[in-house]
């Protein structure tokens, strides 16, 4: 494939110059200070979400939330978790979380 792309005058994957990308940027997104990511691999997060999402989890057949459930094949769980995170608001009525992720450490 790389040979074909080379003869077709197409850049190889990973070879797009930064300047080319920057000139074509339509939108830049930043995260304001004070917003956090919801760490879905953290034990404390599992405990809070197990309590907060208890009715929804039970309706899906789960007694508690843990890494196996979060990373499992049941996308209904991740949609439930994402909806809960999206609906959380700070005292000013804005969303609490910048996104959902895992801690790197």
SERO-4910 file (N, C-alpha, C, O; in steps of 0.05 Angstrom, whole numbers):
BEGIN
 pado doro    nc1    nc2    nc3   cac1   cac2   cac3    cc1    cc2    cc3    oc1    oc2    oc3
  Unk    A     17    -24      0      0      0      0     17     25      0     12     44    -14
  Unk    A     39     25     16     56     49     18     69     54    -10     71     78    -18
  Unk    A     76     33    -24     87     37    -51     67     49    -70     73     67    -86
  Unk    A     42     40    -69     20     51    -85     16     80    -79     13     96    -98
  Unk    A     15     87    -54     11    115    -46     33    133    -55     29    155    -64
  Unk    A     58    122    -54     81    138    -63     79    145    -93     86    167   -101
  Unk    A     69    126   -109     67    131   -138     42    147   -145     40    159   -166
  Unk    A     23    148   -126     -2    163   -131      1    192   -121    -19    207   -121
  Unk    A     25    200   -113     30    227   -103     13    234    -78      2    256    -75
  Unk    A     10    214    -61     -5    217    -36     15    215    -13     33    198    -13
  Unk    A     12    232      8     29    231     31     25    205     46      3    195     49
  Unk    A     47    194     56     46    170     73     32    177     99     34    200    108
  Unk    A     19    158    112      8    162    138     29    173    157     51    162    158
  Unk    A     23    194    172     42    205    191     60    226    179     77    238    193
  Unk    A     57    231    153     75    249    139     62    276    133     74    292    118
  Unk    A     39    282    143     26    307    138     39    329    155     40    327    179
  Unk    A     51    349    141     65    370    156     47    386    175     23    391    169
  Unk    A     57    394    198     42    409    217     31    435    205      8    442    211
  Unk    A     46    449    189     37    473    177     12    469    160     -6    486    160
  Unk    A     11    447    145    -12    441    129    -37    437    146    -58    447    140
  Unk    A    -34    423    168    -56    418    187    -65    444    199    -89    450    201
  Unk    A    -46    461    208    -53    486    222    -68    505    204    -86    519    213
  Unk    A    -60    507    178    -74    525    160   -103    516    155   -119    532    147
  Unk    A   -109    491    160   -135    480    154   -152    476    180   -174    464    179
  Unk    A   -143    486    202   -157    483    227   -182    502    226   -179    526    223
  Unk    A   -205    490    230   -230    506    230   -238    514    258   -249    535    262
  Unk    A   -232    497    278   -240    502    305   -218    493    324   -206    472    320
  Unk    A   -214    508    345   -195    500    366   -212    496    392   -229    513    398
  Unk    A   -206    476    406   -221    470    430   -201    470    454   -180    458    452
  Unk    A   -209    483    475   -193    483    499   -210    475    523   -235    477    522
  Unk    A   -197    468    544   -211    461    569   -205    483    589   -182    488    595
  Unk    A   -226    495    600   -223    515    620   -213    503    646   -221    481    654
  Unk    A   -197    518    660   -188    509    687   -212    504    704   -232    519    702
  Unk    A   -211    485    721   -233    478    739   -249    455    729   -265    443    745
  Unk    A   -247    448    704   -261    425    693   -243    401    696   -219    403    692
  Unk    A   -255    378    702   -239    354    705   -250    332    687   -273    334    677
  Unk    A   -234    312    682   -244    288    668   -254    269    689   -242    266    711
  Unk    A   -275    255    683   -285    234    700   -269    209    696   -270    197    674
  Unk    A   -253    201    715   -235    178    713   -251    152    718   -256    145    741
  Unk    A   -258    138    697   -275    115    700   -260     90    708   -272     68    710
  Unk    A   -234     92    713   -218     69    723   -212     72    753   -201     54    765
  Unk    A   -221     93    765   -215     99    793   -235     85    811   -259     86    806
  Unk    A   -225     72    833   -242     57    851   -263     76    864   -286     69    867
  Unk    A   -254    100    872   -273    119    885   -295    127    865   -318    130    873
  Unk    A   -288    130    840   -308    137    819   -328    114    817   -352    119    815
  Unk    A   -318     89    817   -336     66    816   -356     66    839   -379     60    835
  Unk    A   -346     72    862   -364     72    886   -386     94    883   -409     88    889
  Unk    A   -378    118    875   -397    139    871   -417    132    850   -441    135    853
  Unk    A   -407    123    827   -425    117    804   -443     93    810   -465     92    800
  Unk    A   -433     73    825   -450     51    833   -474     61    848   -497     52    844
  Unk    A   -470     80    866   -491     92    882   -509    109    864   -534    107    865
  Unk    A   -497    127    848   -512    146    832   -528    132    810   -550    141    803
  Unk    A   -517    111    799   -530     98    776   -544     72    783   -551     56    766
  Unk    A   -548     68    809   -559     42    819   -584     33    804   -585     10    794
  Unk    A   -605     50    800   -628     40    786   -623     32    757   -632     11    748
  Unk    A   -607     49    743   -600     43    715   -583     18    713   -588      1    695
  Unk    A   -564     15    730   -547     -9    730   -563    -34    735   -560    -54    722
  Unk    A   -581    -32    755   -597    -55    762   -615    -63    739   -619    -87    733
  Unk    A   -626    -43    725   -643    -50    702   -628    -63    679   -639    -77    662
  Unk    A   -601    -60    679   -584    -72    659   -572    -99    669   -558   -113    654
  Unk    A   -578   -105    694   -569   -131    706   -542   -129    720   -529   -150    724
  Unk    A   -534   -105    729   -508   -101    743   -514    -91    771   -529    -72    775
  Unk    A   -501   -104    791   -503    -95    819   -484    -72    825   -490    -55    842
  Unk    A   -461    -72    812   -442    -50    817   -426    -44    792   -425    -61    773
  Unk    A   -414    -21    792   -397    -13    770   -368    -18    777   -359    -11    798
  Unk    A   -353    -31    759   -325    -35    762   -312    -34    735   -325    -30    715
  Unk    A   -285    -37    734   -271    -34    709   -281    -54    688   -283    -47    664
  Unk    A   -287    -78    696   -296    -98    678   -323    -91    665   -327    -96    641
  Unk    A   -340    -78    680   -366    -70    670   -363    -46    651   -374    -44    630
  Unk    A   -346    -26    660   -342     -2    644   -329     -9    617   -336      2    596
  Unk    A   -310    -28    618   -295    -35    593   -307    -59    579   -297    -68    558
  Unk    A   -329    -69    589   -342    -92    577   -356    -86    552   -357    -63    543
  Unk    A   -369   -106    540   -382   -103    514   -409    -89    514   -420    -82    493
  Unk    A   -420    -85    538   -447    -74    540   -446    -43    538   -441    -30    558
  Unk    A   -451    -33    515   -450     -4    510   -472     11    524   -471     36    527
  Unk    A   -493     -3    533   -514     10    548   -503     22    574   -512     43    584
  Unk    A   -483      8    586   -470     18    610   -455     44    605   -458     63    620
  Unk    A   -439     44    583   -424     69    578   -442     92    570   -436    115    575
  Unk    A   -464     86    557   -483    107    550   -496    118    576   -501    142    578
  Unk    A   -503    100    595   -514    109    620   -494    126    635   -502    147    646
  Unk    A   -469    118    636   -448    133    649   -444    160    636   -442    181    649
  Unk    A   -443    161    609   -440    186    594   -463    205    599   -459    229    602
  Unk    A   -487    195    599   -510    212    604   -509    224    632   -514    248    635
  Unk    A   -502    208    652   -499    219    679   -478    241    680   -483    262    691
  Unk    A   -455    236    668   -433    256    668   -442    281    654   -436    303    664
  Unk    A   -456    279    632   -466    302    616   -485    319    633   -485    343    630
  Unk    A   -502    306    649   -523    320    664   -512    333    689   -527    349    701
  Unk    A   -488    328    697   -477    340    722   -471    370    716   -458    376    696
  Unk    A   -479    387    734   -475    416    731   -462    428    756   -466    418    778
  Unk    A   -446    449    751   -434    463    774   -454    484    784   -477    485    774
  Unk    A   -447    500    803   -465    519    815   -474    541    795   -494    554    800
  Unk    A   -459    545    773   -467    564    753   -484    553    730   -491    567    712
  Unk    A   -490    527    733   -507    514    713   -491    503    689   -504    495    669
  Unk    A   -465    503    690   -449    492    669   -441    464    674   -442    455    698
  Unk    A   -433    449    654   -425    421    657   -401    419    676   -384    436    676
  Unk    A   -400    398    692   -379    393    711   -354    381    698   -332    388    706
  Unk    A   -358    364    679   -336    349    668   -328    358    640   -345    365    624
  Unk    A   -302    358    635   -291    363    609   -293    339    591   -293    341    567
  Unk    A   -295    316    603   -297    291    588   -295    267    606   -293    269    631
  Unk    A   -294    244    594   -291    218    608   -265    206    599   -259    205    575
  Unk    A   -249    197    618   -224    185    610   -213    167    632   -228    159    651
  Unk    A   -188    160    629   -174    144    650   -149    159    657   -137    173    641
  Unk    A   -141    156    682   -117    169    692    -92    154    680    -92    130    677
  Unk    A    -73    169    673    -47    158    664    -28    161    687    -24    183    697
  Unk    A    -15    140    694      3    143    717     25    123    718     42    124    736
***
